[in-house]
Amino acid sequence: MNFDYPPEAEAFRSEFRAWLDANFDRSVVGDAVAMRAVESPEILDRLRTWNNALANAGYAAIAWPVEYGGRGAGVMEQVVYAEELSRAGAPGTLNVIGISNIAPSIMQHGTEEQKRRFLEPMLRGDEIWCQGFSEPNAGSDLASLSTRAVADGDDFVVNGQKVWNTFGNIADWCELLVRTDPNAPKHKGISCLLVDMRLPGIEARPLVTITGEREFSEIFFTDVRVPRSALLGPESEGWRVAMTTLTHERGGVASLHLGVRKKIAVLFVLARSTRRGGRPAADDPVLRQGLARLYLEGEYLKLLSDRAVSGLLHGRAAGPETSLAKLVWSECETHVAEMAGQLLGPAANTGTWGRDRVYARALSIAGGTTQVNKNIVAQRVLGLPRA
Ligand SMILES: Cc1cc2nc3c(=O)[nH]c(=O)nc-3n(C[C@H](O)[C@H](O)[C@H](O)COP(=O)(O)OP(=O)(O)OC[C@H]3O[C@@H](n4cnc5c(N)ncnc54)[C@H](O)[C@@H]3O)c2cc1C
């Protein structure tokens, strides 16, 4: 495998790096990632202003086609883009779920009117989107969802409950999966609606997580009248739309290693500067072995990402290696947090490390749980029989 970047990707790196150096000011933008937008209108505003700046310069959604405000960037430019944002410590766009997961579904299945209406405000971060898929009894087994939409004249009347909706309490719009035909086989009777979160009968209740944040909500729908024009794709063919969304959700693995390898590098610095019994912690042979294991895990994750990128460059759709990378990433994040605990002791219970130590759990669930990903790897990579 050739690890060199093509000249056009390096040219894009120089251009984007120069723009970031000139335009990203941490003291103005802050260091908040998009997920923190739920915490206060002030953080939301700051991130929105930054998102607008990215959009004005054509750097909000570089993978989108030019006609929708993107740059039609190739795979290597997307890799470089993620690397440069990470290097600068700059947040990306506000609509993390909208831009990477929901927009591809709108582009593929939406009407021209839907594309015109929704894509630009999503790109600019002027409208926030959430994904209304999971329910209390439909998570890994998403096709069991039971939120009902009954046709009534020009509307659907929606009743039911969603849960774990990232951005649910600040979202303007929701990509909502509903059951329109309860008599059809479970994958067949589902439709997808683009729902205005301000419609009467919708209530988003923020869920406070173990980190004390309100990253997601549960959303209740009571006799909500949603116009038929909100259908994304044909009625009762919502499963196809959902698969487009989820394929893109799982396609973001190529840059997962960036954040976690940055944290590993910080742990190495800390191991040298933290003193234990009058000596640098890095002198402890047990700790050194742990750090070495962690380093290798990070490099392994990078190679998995490179392999996924190579597949994309050769025109192969994201396959089961995506599940493997997701699995290794969430485990690596957990091991990083555990190592911070070993190294820093009680000091790792507060601040960023403290948050990471409890948040790492969520990474084994979001975007496909560890067990479900292990099933995929077992069946599709190792060829083992279905459990
Ligand atoms: C940070 C975060 C953000 C999220 N954001 C959103 C969002 O924006 N929108 C949204 O709709 N949802 C969102 N979710 C929900 C997420 O998609 C679900 O939590 C996930 O699909 C798992 O579903 P569940 O929680 O119902 O667990 P379940 O599916 O009930 O699983 C419970 C346990 O059983 C195991 N299990 C389930 N099936 C199998 C099987 N076949 N074989 C072996 N083990 C199995 C699971 O691995 C898990 O350990 C988010 C979750 C997290 C953590």
Ligand as a Chemical Component Dictionary entry (heavy atoms), coordinates in Angstrom:
data_LIG
# 
_chem_comp.id                   LIG 
_chem_comp.type                 NON-POLYMER 
_chem_comp.pdbx_formal_charge   0 
_chem_comp.three_letter_code    LIG 
# 
loop_
_chem_comp_atom.comp_id 
_chem_comp_atom.atom_id 
_chem_comp_atom.alt_atom_id 
_chem_comp_atom.type_symbol 
_chem_comp_atom.charge 
_chem_comp_atom.model_Cartn_x 
_chem_comp_atom.model_Cartn_y 
_chem_comp_atom.model_Cartn_z 
_chem_comp_atom.pdbx_ordinal 
LIG C1  C1  C 0 -24.162 8.558   22.139 1  
LIG C2  C2  C 0 -25.395 7.984   21.487 2  
LIG C3  C3  C 0 -26.061 8.718   20.517 3  
LIG C4  C4  C 0 -27.216 8.211   19.920 4  
LIG N1  N1  N 0 -27.881 8.980   19.005 5  
LIG C5  C5  C 0 -29.036 8.513   18.451 6  
LIG C6  C6  C 0 -29.804 9.345   17.568 7  
LIG O1  O1  O 0 -29.436 10.500  17.279 8  
LIG N2  N2  N 0 -30.946 8.855   17.051 9  
LIG C7  C7  C 0 -31.395 7.604   17.348 10 
LIG O2  O2  O 0 -32.442 7.209   16.819 11 
LIG N3  N3  N 0 -30.711 6.792   18.199 12 
LIG C8  C8  C 0 -29.549 7.221   18.758 13 
LIG N4  N4  N 0 -28.846 6.430   19.650 14 
LIG C9  C9  C 0 -29.402 5.119   20.004 15 
LIG C10 C10 C 0 -28.612 3.947   19.448 16 
LIG O3  O3  O 0 -28.794 3.837   18.078 17 
LIG C11 C11 C 0 -29.109 2.706   20.210 18 
LIG O4  O4  O 0 -28.782 2.878   21.587 19 
LIG C12 C12 C 0 -28.468 1.453   19.677 20 
LIG O5  O5  O 0 -28.959 1.165   18.400 21 
LIG C13 C13 C 0 -28.723 0.256   20.611 22 
LIG O6  O6  O 0 -30.074 0.113   20.875 23 
LIG P1  P1  P 0 -30.625 -0.014  22.382 24 
LIG O7  O7  O 0 -30.050 1.090   23.200 25 
LIG O8  O8  O 0 -32.115 -0.123  22.303 26 
LIG O9  O9  O 0 -30.023 -1.375  22.942 27 
LIG P2  P2  P 0 -30.523 -2.838  22.597 28 
LIG O10 O10 O 0 -30.600 -3.027  21.121 29 
LIG O11 O11 O 0 -31.742 -3.137  23.398 30 
LIG O12 O12 O 0 -29.324 -3.692  23.145 31 
LIG C14 C14 C 0 -29.149 -4.026  24.536 32 
LIG C15 C15 C 0 -27.967 -4.971  24.632 33 
LIG O13 O13 O 0 -28.243 -6.181  23.910 34 
LIG C16 C16 C 0 -27.226 -6.423  22.936 35 
LIG N5  N5  N 0 -27.814 -7.014  21.715 36 
LIG C17 C17 C 0 -28.875 -6.557  21.009 37 
LIG N6  N6  N 0 -29.097 -7.327  19.927 38 
LIG C18 C18 C 0 -28.152 -8.298  19.941 39 
LIG C19 C19 C 0 -27.855 -9.412  19.084 40 
LIG N7  N7  N 0 -28.576 -9.664  17.991 41 
LIG N8  N8  N 0 -26.792 -10.202 19.414 42 
LIG C20 C20 C 0 -26.028 -9.930  20.536 43 
LIG N9  N9  N 0 -26.282 -8.911  21.385 44 
LIG C21 C21 C 0 -27.324 -8.102  21.090 45 
LIG C22 C22 C 0 -26.643 -5.057  22.629 46 
LIG O14 O14 O 0 -25.323 -5.163  22.126 47 
LIG C23 C23 C 0 -26.691 -4.376  23.985 48 
LIG O15 O15 O 0 -25.590 -4.757  24.771 49 
LIG C24 C24 C 0 -27.699 6.911   20.269 50 
LIG C25 C25 C 0 -27.022 6.163   21.246 51 
LIG C26 C26 C 0 -25.886 6.689   21.862 52 
LIG C27 C27 C 0 -25.195 5.873   22.918 53 
# 
loop_
_chem_comp_bond.comp_id 
_chem_comp_bond.atom_id_1 
_chem_comp_bond.atom_id_2 
_chem_comp_bond.value_order 
_chem_comp_bond.pdbx_ordinal 
LIG C1  C2  SING 1  
LIG C2  C3  SING 2  
LIG C2  C26 DOUB 3  
LIG C3  C4  DOUB 4  
LIG C4  N1  SING 5  
LIG C4  C24 SING 6  
LIG N1  C5  DOUB 7  
LIG C5  C6  SING 8  
LIG C5  C8  SING 9  
LIG C6  O1  DOUB 10 
LIG C6  N2  SING 11 
LIG N2  C7  SING 12 
LIG C7  O2  DOUB 13 
LIG C7  N3  SING 14 
LIG N3  C8  DOUB 15 
LIG C8  N4  SING 16 
LIG N4  C9  SING 17 
LIG N4  C24 SING 18 
LIG C9  C10 SING 19 
LIG C10 O3  SING 20 
LIG C10 C11 SING 21 
LIG C11 O4  SING 22 
LIG C11 C12 SING 23 
LIG C12 O5  SING 24 
LIG C12 C13 SING 25 
LIG C13 O6  SING 26 
LIG O6  P1  SING 27 
LIG P1  O7  DOUB 28 
LIG P1  O8  SING 29 
LIG P1  O9  SING 30 
LIG O9  P2  SING 31 
LIG P2  O10 DOUB 32 
LIG P2  O11 SING 33 
LIG P2  O12 SING 34 
LIG O12 C14 SING 35 
LIG C14 C15 SING 36 
LIG C15 O13 SING 37 
LIG C15 C23 SING 38 
LIG O13 C16 SING 39 
LIG C16 N5  SING 40 
LIG C16 C22 SING 41 
LIG N5  C17 SING 42 
LIG N5  C21 SING 43 
LIG C17 N6  DOUB 44 
LIG N6  C18 SING 45 
LIG C18 C19 SING 46 
LIG C18 C21 DOUB 47 
LIG C19 N7  SING 48 
LIG C19 N8  DOUB 49 
LIG N8  C20 SING 50 
LIG C20 N9  DOUB 51 
LIG N9  C21 SING 52 
LIG C22 O14 SING 53 
LIG C22 C23 SING 54 
LIG C23 O15 SING 55 
LIG C24 C25 DOUB 56 
LIG C25 C26 SING 57 
LIG C26 C27 SING 58 
# 
